[in-house]
Amino acid sequence: MIRDGSMLIFDGAPVSEWDGESMADVMTRVQRYHSGDSAAPRSDAEREAFDRFPKVLRDDADFMLHMMRTYDKSFRFYADIANKDNTATLGFLLDEQALPGFNDSGAHITNMAFFDSNLMSLKLAKERDEATVARMVQRLTSEPAEIFGLDVGTLEIGAQADMVLINPDALDGWQPDQTRKLEYREIFGHQQMVNRPEGHCGFGIYQGCDGVEGRHGASCIGSGDVGPRSEGGLRRPYSLPTPAINDWALTNSGRYVELGLCSDLEMTLRV
């Protein structure tokens, strides 16, 4: 449990000025205000919020109890508890004893959405060099598929036509912890925290069909029956759309790379 208010950062605060600030900073301004500093609030909304706090805040427990009593579930915050600033993350992802690929961009029912870890892995790899990108692609696709005995994860004759095209330029300015949002999910019947880095995945194919709109009956690419390789089924062939020529495609060689999961798509593509 973390009780250091400087590590607890508002992310969906009842007062807009608090977003991105630590609880410790907000608490300090509340105490200044109730000690006579009328300039402590930066807006009428913040002044109104400060007026609702107890006149005396003895410690951070008083602050948190007030927040919970007053706002209940209508405020959110986060804390960095490991791999802060990703200074060691790439080394862990590339370690042969590790198995990357868990995507926590919307895995929890309601209130937690961390990173799109697969896109983040590619971003960190790209910041090093292209060879590291190629290695990371293998780590995210063919290696976990082999470990779990899945008949997917590669692009080859007879393989299932699952792939995602990635816009590598979009990764450069992307901050993985800045694309979280709270949105209503019809499947659950309530709001859920998700991480949706939009604009990074240009095109997706799942079993030869459009991975973004395939569930709505979009036309499939190519032709042929989709069936288990063990039964001799012809896995649906595919062709790349012209606009994707500068994107990353799914192969294990050259400048093109493969990716199995991407939360920018409406459906999850299997590795």
C-alpha positions in Angstrom: 0.0 0.0 0.0 1.3 3.5 -0.9 0.6 6.3 1.5 3.0 8.9 0.1 0.7 11.6 -1.3 3.3 12.8 -3.6 3.1 9.5 -5.5 -0.7 9.5 -5.8 -1.6 11.5 -9.0 -5.1 12.6 -9.8 -6.3 11.2 -13.2 -10.0 12.1 -13.4 -10.4 14.6 -10.6 -13.6 16.3 -9.5 -11.8 19.6 -10.0 -10.2 20.0 -13.4 -7.1 21.8 -12.0 -6.2 18.7 -9.9 -5.7 16.4 -12.9 -2.0 15.6 -13.1 -1.3 16.9 -9.6 -0.4 14.9 -6.6 -2.7 14.5 -3.6 0.0 16.0 -1.5 0.1 19.2 -3.6 -3.7 19.6 -3.4 -3.7 18.9 0.3 -1.0 21.6 0.8 -3.2 24.2 -1.0 -6.2 23.2 1.1 -4.3 23.7 4.3 -3.0 27.1 3.0 -6.5 28.2 2.2 -7.9 27.3 5.6 -4.9 29.0 7.2 -6.0 32.3 5.6 -4.3 32.2 2.1 -7.2 33.4 0.0 -5.1 33.1 -3.2 -4.5 29.4 -2.8 -7.5 28.4 -5.0 -7.0 28.9 -8.7 -10.6 29.0 -9.7 -14.1 29.3 -8.3 -14.6 25.5 -8.6 -11.4 24.9 -6.6 -12.4 27.4 -4.0 -15.8 25.7 -3.6 -14.1 22.3 -3.3 -11.7 23.7 -0.6 -14.7 25.1 1.4 -16.1 21.6 1.6 -12.9 20.2 3.3 -12.7 20.1 7.1 -11.1 23.3 8.6 -8.3 21.1 10.0 -6.6 18.4 8.0 -4.4 16.5 10.4 -2.8 14.2 7.9 -3.3 12.5 4.6 -5.8 10.1 6.1 -8.2 13.0 6.8 -7.7 14.2 3.2 -8.5 10.8 1.7 -11.5 10.2 3.9 -12.9 13.5 2.9 -12.4 12.7 -0.8 -14.1 9.3 -0.4 -17.0 10.7 1.6 -17.6 13.6 -0.7 -16.8 12.2 -4.2 -17.2 8.4 -3.6 -16.2 6.8 -7.0 -16.2 10.0 -9.0 -12.5 10.6 -8.7 -9.5 8.5 -9.9 -5.8 8.5 -9.3 -2.7 6.5 -10.2 0.7 5.7 -8.7 3.9 4.5 -10.4 4.9 1.4 -8.4 7.5 -0.2 -10.7 9.5 0.5 -13.9 9.1 4.2 -13.4 10.1 6.1 -16.6 10.7 2.7 -18.2 14.4 2.9 -17.5 14.8 -0.9 -17.2 11.7 -2.1 -19.0 13.2 -2.9 -22.3 15.8 -5.1 -20.7 13.1 -7.1 -18.9 11.1 -7.5 -22.1 14.1 -8.9 -24.0 15.3 -11.2 -21.2 15.0 -14.8 -22.4 13.5 -15.8 -19.0 10.6 -13.4 -19.4 7.4 -13.8 -21.5 6.1 -10.4 -22.6 2.7 -10.1 -24.2 0.2 -9.5 -21.4 -1.9 -6.5 -22.5 -3.4 -4.6 -19.6 -5.1 -1.9 -21.6 -8.6 -2.9 -20.5 -8.2 -6.2 -18.8 -9.9 -5.2 -15.5 -13.7 -5.0 -15.2 -13.9 -1.4 -14.0 -11.2 0.8 -12.6 -7.8 -0.1 -13.9 -6.2 0.3 -17.3 -2.4 0.4 -17.4 -0.5 0.2 -20.7 -1.0 -1.2 -24.1 2.1 -3.2 -23.3 2.5 -4.6 -26.8 2.6 -1.2 -28.5 4.8 0.1 -25.6 7.2 -2.8 -26.2 7.5 -1.8 -29.9 7.9 1.9 -29.0 10.8 1.1 -26.6 12.4 -1.3 -29.2 12.1 1.4 -31.9 13.9 3.9 -29.7 16.9 1.6 -29.6 17.2 0.4 -33.2 15.4 -1.6 -36.0 17.1 -4.9 -35.1 15.5 -4.6 -31.6 12.1 -4.0 -33.2 12.5 -7.3 -35.2 13.5 -9.1 -32.1 10.5 -7.6 -30.1 8.1 -8.7 -32.8 9.2 -12.3 -32.3 8.9 -11.9 -28.6 5.3 -10.7 -28.9 4.1 -13.2 -31.6 5.8 -16.4 -32.6 7.5 -17.1 -29.2 4.4 -17.0 -27.0 2.5 -18.9 -29.7 5.1 -21.6 -29.6 5.2 -21.8 -25.8 1.4 -22.1 -25.5 1.1 -24.4 -28.5 -1.0 -22.0 -30.6 -1.3 -22.5 -34.4 -0.7 -18.8 -35.0 2.0 -16.2 -34.6 3.8 -16.3 -38.0 3.2 -15.3 -41.6 3.9 -18.2 -43.9 2.1 -20.4 -46.5 -0.7 -22.2 -44.8 -0.6 -20.0 -41.7 -3.7 -18.2 -40.4 -4.0 -14.8 -41.9 -3.9 -12.7 -38.7 -2.0 -9.4 -38.8 -2.0 -5.8 -37.8 -0.2 -3.0 -39.6 1.5 -0.5 -37.3 2.3 3.1 -38.1 5.8 3.4 -36.7 5.8 7.2 -36.8 2.8 7.4 -34.5 4.8 5.6 -31.8 7.4 8.4 -31.5 5.1 11.0 -29.8 2.9 8.5 -28.0 3.0 8.5 -24.2 1.5 5.2 -23.0 0.1 6.6 -19.8 -1.7 9.5 -21.5 -4.3 7.6 -23.5 -6.4 6.2 -20.7 -10.1 7.1 -20.6 -13.3 6.1 -18.9 -15.9 5.0 -21.3 -19.2 3.2 -21.3 -19.0 -0.5 -22.3 -22.2 -2.0 -23.5 -20.9 -5.5 -22.9 -20.6 -4.7 -19.1 -23.4 -2.2 -18.8 -21.2 0.3 -17.1 -18.1 2.5 -17.5 -14.7 0.9 -17.7 -11.2 2.3 -17.7 -9.4 1.5 -20.9 -6.2 2.6 -22.7 -6.9 3.5 -26.3 -3.9 4.7 -28.3 -5.7 5.7 -31.5 -4.1 6.1 -34.8 -1.3 3.6 -34.3 -2.9 0.6 -36.0 -3.6 1.4 -39.6 -5.1 -1.9 -40.7 -6.0 -5.3 -39.1 -6.8 -8.7 -40.5 -8.2 -11.6 -38.5 -8.6 -14.9 -40.2 -8.3 -13.1 -43.5 -11.1 -10.6 -42.6 -11.0 -6.9 -41.7 -10.1 -7.0 -38.0 -11.7 -3.6 -37.3 -15.1 -4.2 -38.9 -15.0 -7.9 -39.4 -17.4 -8.6 -36.6 -20.0 -6.4 -38.4 -19.8 -8.5 -41.5 -17.2 -6.7 -43.5 -15.9 -8.4 -46.6 -13.0 -10.8 -46.3 -9.8 -10.3 -48.1 -8.8 -13.0 -50.6 -10.7 -16.3 -50.8 -10.6 -19.8 -49.5 -11.9 -21.8 -46.6 -10.6 -21.0 -43.1 -9.9 -24.2 -41.3 -7.4 -25.8 -38.9 -4.0 -26.5 -40.6 -4.1 -30.0 -39.2 -7.2 -30.7 -41.3 -5.6 -29.4 -44.4 -7.7 -26.3 -44.5 -6.6 -23.4 -46.8 -6.0 -20.5 -44.5 -7.4 -17.4 -46.2 -4.8 -15.6 -48.3 -4.6 -11.9 -48.0 -3.2 -8.8 -49.7 -2.0 -5.5 -48.3 -3.9 -2.3 -49.1 -1.8 0.3 -50.9 -2.1 3.0 -48.2 -0.3 0.6 -45.8 2.9 0.5 -47.8 4.9 2.6 -45.3 3.5 0.9 -42.3 4.9 -2.1 -40.5 3.5 -5.3 -41.7 3.6 -8.7 -40.1 6.7 -10.7 -41.2 9.8 -11.8 -39.5 12.3 -10.4 -41.9 13.4 -7.1 -43.4 11.9 -3.8 -42.5 8.5 -5.3 -41.8 7.4 -6.6 -38.5 4.5 -8.5 -37.0 2.3 -7.8 -34.0 -0.5 -9.9 -32.6 -2.4 -7.5 -30.3 -3.4 -3.9 -30.5 -6.0 -2.2 -28.4 -6.7 0.4 -31.1 -8.7 -2.2 -32.9 -12.3 -3.1 -31.9 -11.4 -6.7 -31.5 -8.4 -8.5 -30.2 -6.2 -10.2 -32.8 -4.8 -13.5 -31.7 -1.1 -14.0 -31.7 
